[in-house]
Amino acid sequence: MTESHGTGARPNPRPGADRSWLDRFFFVSARNSSFTQEVRGGLTTFMAMAYIIVLNPIVLSQVADVNGDHLSAGQLTTMTALAAGLVTIMMGVVGRAPIACAAALGVMAVVAYQAAPVMAWPEVMGLVVWQGVAIILMVVTGVRTAVMNALPHDLKLAIGVGIGLFVSLIGLTNAGFVSAGEGGGLLQLGSEGGGGHLDGWPILVFVVGLVLASVLLARNVPGAIFYGIVGATVLAVVLHAALRLDPDSWGGGIPALPSSPVSTPDFGLLFQVDLFGAWTTAGPTTAGIILFTLVLAGFFDALGTILAIGTKANIADRDGQMPRVNQILVTDGAGAVTGGLTSSSATLVFVESTAGVSEGARTGLASVVTGLLFLSAVFFAPVFGMVPAEAASVAMVLVGAMMMMHVGQIAWSDVSVAVPAFLTIAIMPFAYDIASGIGVGIIAYTVVRSARGRFREVGWLMWIMSAVFAFHFAMHALGL
C-alpha cells in the first residue's frame, strides 16, 4: 500500500517488510512519522478542541426554538462528544488523515440563530442531515473536488494563512486576552469591562502556558504545545483551589477537581430528527435558504481547513491536493448527517486539528486517538471539563503563528494575486468567519485577474463560485 507524498516528504526509511500492518495501513513511516508522534498529536488536538464539549451545549441549550422549547445541556454534552468521537475515528480510518471533527462553529451559529427561531429543534436537525446528504452528493458527482482543483495555488496558501489568523483570534478571545472594544472600538486588550487592560488570574494562566509552550517550541522540544496546555491546566487548578476563584472568572471549563471523574451519559437526543417538517413549518423558501446557508458554510469552512491541514502536515502535493481527498470529503459529509441524527449540529472537520499537526501528527492514527478521547469524554466529562479555555487557547494561538509561515510563498509582487490574497487573509478574522474570507477572496481573484486580461486563467468554475458567493452576500439586502 503506497501513496503520494507532499513536496517535502522524504523516502520511507524503513522497508515495507519491517513495518507492522498498522504502520502500513495508516502510512506512518511513509509520512515520516512515528506512533509516538501520532499519539502525542492526537492528544494535543483533543486538548485544543475539548472546549467544544462545553461550548456547543452552552450555545444550543440557551436558544429556544419556534415553540419555545430548549435542548437539554446535559444531553447535548453527551451527543457532542459522541458525534465528535465517531466521526473523528471514521475520518482516521477512512480518510487516514490527521483531521478531527466536531460541532462546527460556523454551522452552529446558523442552527442556533437562523434556523431555530423559525422551526422546531427536530426540524432544524433534519436540515442538518440534508446538509450532509448534499455535501456527499457534491463529492460523488465530483463538484467538491472540482472546486478544490479550481482554486489557484496562491489563494490556497492565503486561505491557510487566513485560517491561522482566525484560529489565533479565537484563542485570544477565548483566553480573555482580547475582547470586543468599548466606546466604539472594534477590539481591545483584555476582557470585556476591563477598560483595555489585562486583569485577573486566568489571564496569567494563559500567558504562562503560552510562554512555556513557545520556549519549548523554540528549543524543538517534542510535545511543546501539549506540555503548554497541561502546564497551564495544572497552574489553573492550583490557583483556583488556593485563591478560591469565582468559577465564572474562567472562560470555559472550570479547573477544579471533580467530586467524581465519571458521569452518566444521557442519550435522549439520539435520532430526535424530523426530516421533512422544516419545509412546512418555516416554508419551502425559508427552509431552502437556511439549507443553502448551511451547505455553503460547511462546504467552504471544511475546504479551507482541509487545505490548511494538508499544507501544514506536508502531505499535500505541489497543487495543495490531499491524498485520499474524496474519502476525506465523504466522511465530512457523513459527519454532518451524524451531527443531525445526534442533535448536536453538523460535525465537520475542525481547524484545531492543526494543533496536533504541529505536534507531529501526519496520519489518521492521530485522529483515531482523538476520537477515542472524545468517546471517553462521554463518560469522563468532569475530567475533561477541568481544562479551562485559557489553557486550550495556548494551542490555538501558537498554531496560528506557525500557519503564518506560508505567507512568504504567496506571489505578493503580482497585484492580481496580492489583492485577493490579502482580502482572504484579512476577512476571515475581521468577519469572524472562514467561509466569508474564502468567498471575498474568490470574487476578488476572479474580478482582478480578469481585469488584467487573464480571463482564461480564472476558469469558468471560479466565475460560478463568484456568482454563488455574490448571491449569498446579497441575500439579506434582497430581503431573502
C-alpha positions, -999 to 999 in steps of 0.1 A, spaced: 0 0 0 15 33 -11 5 69 -16 20 101 -30 38 125 -6 39 162 -2 66 183 -17 88 180 14 83 143 21 114 121 23 117 85 11 104 59 36 135 49 56 121 15 66 115 -14 42 78 -24 39 85 -59 53 98 -44 86 66 -24 91 35 -36 110 1 -37 94 -9 -7 115 21 12 101 12 3 66 -25 10 69 -20 45 83 12 53 63 30 61 95 65 55 82 56 66 47 48 100 60 80 102 81 60 99 114 60 75 144 35 61 167 47 84 195 42 114 172 7 103 163 -4 97 198 10 130 210 -6 148 181 -40 131 188 -38 141 224 -29 177 215 -57 180 190 -82 168 216 -69 192 242 -71 221 218 -108 213 208 -121 198 240 -138 231 247 -164 222 221 -178 197 246 -187 226 268 -193 254 243 -217 236 219 -242 227 247 -240 262 261 -248 278 228 -276 255 216 -293 250 250 -297 287 255 -317 292 223 -355 285 222 -370 271 190 -402 284 174 -422 266 200 -402 279 229 -385 246 236 -349 242 247 -325 214 242 -310 198 274 -275 209 281 -267 175 296 -280 156 267 -261 179 243 -228 173 262 -232 136 256 -242 140 220 -215 165 212 -188 141 225 -204 110 209 -207 126 174 -172 140 175 -157 107 186 -175 86 160 -168 109 131 -132 116 140 -125 78 142 -142 74 108 -120 102 94 -89 84 107 -98 50 93 -114 61 60 -97 94 52 -64 84 70 -57 120 76 -48 139 109 -81 156 108 -105 157 138 -142 165 136 -167 182 160 -196 205 160 -187 232 135 -187 268 150 -200 284 118 -228 259 113 -237 261 150 -244 298 146 -267 292 116 -285 264 135 -290 285 167 -297 319 154 -312 315 119 -329 281 119 -342 275 155 -363 307 157 -385 296 127 -388 259 133 -387 232 159 -354 216 170 -361 182 154 -368 200 121 -336 221 125 -316 189 128 -334 174 99 -320 203 78 -285 195 92 -290 159 79 -299 172 45 -268 194 46 -247 163 50 -265 145 22 -260 175 -1 -222 175 7 -219 138 0 -237 142 -34 -213 171 -42 -184 147 -36 -199 118 -55 -207 140 -85 -172 155 -84 -184 190 -77 -165 194 -44 -132 180 -58 -136 203 -89 -139 233 -66 -107 224 -47 -89 219 -80 -102 252 -94 -88 273 -66 -54 288 -76 -24 278 -55 -17 313 -41 -53 315 -30 -50 282 -12 -19 295 6 -39 326 16 -67 305 29 -43 287 52 -28 319 65 -62 335 70 -73 304 90 -42 308 111 -52 344 120 -88 333 126 -77 305 149 -54 328 168 -81 354 172 -105 327 186 -77 316 210 -70 351 222 -107 358 226 -114 326 245 -85 333 268 -98 368 275 -67 384 261 -87 404 236 -124 413 235 -150 435 218 -139 471 221 -156 496 244 -166 531 234 -168 523 197 -136 504 193 -136 472 173 -113 452 196 -94 459 229 -68 443 251 -82 423 279 -117 410 287 -150 430 283 -153 456 310 -116 456 317 -110 491 302 -84 478 277 -62 463 304 -52 427 312 -66 417 346 -72 385 366 -55 352 374 -70 334 343 -50 357 320 -19 348 339 -26 311 333 -29 318 295 3 338 295 23 313 314 11 284 292 19 305 261 54 314 272 61 278 283 49 263 250 68 290 230 101 284 248 97 246 243 89 251 206 119 274 202 141 246 217 125 220 194 111 200 223 86 174 211 52 179 225 58 216 233 22 227 227 8 197 246 30 204 276 20 241 275 -17 231 277 -10 206 306 12 231 324 -14 258 322 -41 235 333 -21 224 364 -14 261 373 -51 269 368 -62 240 392 -37 252 418 -47 289 416 -84 281 416 -81 260 447 -56 282 466 -73 315 459 -109 302 457 -116 320 425 -151 325 411 -159 297 386 -174 324 363 -140 340 360 -128 313 337 -136 315 300 -150 279 298 -142 248 317 -136 251 355 -102 239 367 -115 222 398 -110 186 408 -144 169 403 -161 150 431 -163 121 407 -144 116 374 -173 97 359 -207 109 349 -237 91 335 -243 99 298 -278 108 286 -286 97 251 -321 112 250 -315 133 219 -303 105 197 -324 102 165 -348 130 175 -350 143 139 -378 154 116 -365 153 80 -394 170 63 -411 192 89 -390 223 83 -404 227 48 -439 230 62 -432 249 94 -408 276 80 -420 273 44 -401 260 14 -384 293 6 -371 300 42 -361 263 47 -343 263 13 -323 295 21 -313 281 55 -302 248 39 -283 267 13 -265 287 40 -257 255 60 -242 239 29 -222 269 19 -208 275 54 -200 238 59 -186 234 24 -161 262 24 -152 260 61 -142 224 56 -125 232 23 -103 258 38 -95 237 68 -85 206 47 -63 227 25 -46 243 56 -40 209 73 -27 193 42 -2 221 37 8 222 74 13 185 76 33 185 44 12 157 29 -4 177 2 11 177 -33 25 207 -52 -10 219 -61 -22 217 -25 -42 184 -30 -46 160 -1 -41 122 -6 -75 103 -3 -93 136 -6 -126 120 -18 -127 98 13 -120 128 35 -148 148 19 -173 119 21 -165 115 57 -170 152 63 -205 149 47 -212 118 68 -202 139 98 -230 164 91 -255 136 89 -242 122 122 -244 156 139 -281 160 127 -290 125 139 -275 132 174 -290 168 175 -255 182 182 -253 203 150 -231 194 120 -200 175 129 -174 187 104 -136 190 101 -121 212 129 -94 237 123 -79 229 157 -66 198 141 -37 219 131 -26 219 168 -20 181 165 -3 185 132 21 210 148 29 183 173 39 158 146 5 142 136 6 131 100 -18 102 97 -53 90 105 -39 72 136 -38 106 154 -75 111 145 -83 77 160 -66 87 192 -85 120 193 -118 102 185 -113 77 213 -107 105 237 -139 121 226 -158 88 232 -142 86 267 -154 121 273 -190 107 271 -183 90 304 -155 112 318 -169 146 310 -159 160 345 -123 153 339 -121 170 305 -142 199 319 -111 207 341 -92 222 311 -100 259 311 -104 279 279 -73 298 289 -52 266 287 -67 253 255 -62 287 238 -24 283 240 -25 258 212 -48 279 190 -25 310 192 7 291 185 -9 272 157 -19 304 141 16 317 144 30 287 127 4 288 99 16 323 91 49 308 79 33 301 45 26 338 38 60 343 22 52 318 -5 24 340 -19 33 360 -51 29 394 -35 46 412 -64 16 403 -86 -13 427 -78 -39 402 -92 -27 378 -65 -19 402 -37 -53 419 -35 -74 387 -33 -49 370 -11 -49 400 13 -87 401 14 -89 364 20 -65 367 49 -80 398 64 -117 390 61 -115 357 80 -106 372 114 -123 405 108 -156 389 98 -150 360 122 -159 336 95 -138 313 73 -164 309 45 -167 347 41 -130 352 37 -129 325 10 -159 340 -7 -144 375 -8 -111 361 -20 -127 341 -48 -147 371 -60 -117 394 -58 -94 370 -77 -120 365 -104 -126 402 -110 -90 415 -106 -74 387 -126 -99 391 -154 -94 429 -154 -57 423 -163 -68 404 -194 -61 370 -179 -97 358 -182 -88 323 -194 -66 317 -164 -95 322 -140 -117 293 -152 -154 290 -156 -158 274 -121 -143 304 -104 -169 326 -121 -197 303 -109 -184 303 -73 -181 341 -75 -217 343 -86 -228 320 -58 -210 340 -31 -222 373 -45 -258 360 -42 -250 347 -7 -236 381 4 -266 399 -11 -294 377 2 -301 399 33 -301 431 13 -325 415 -12 -348 406 17 -344 368 12 
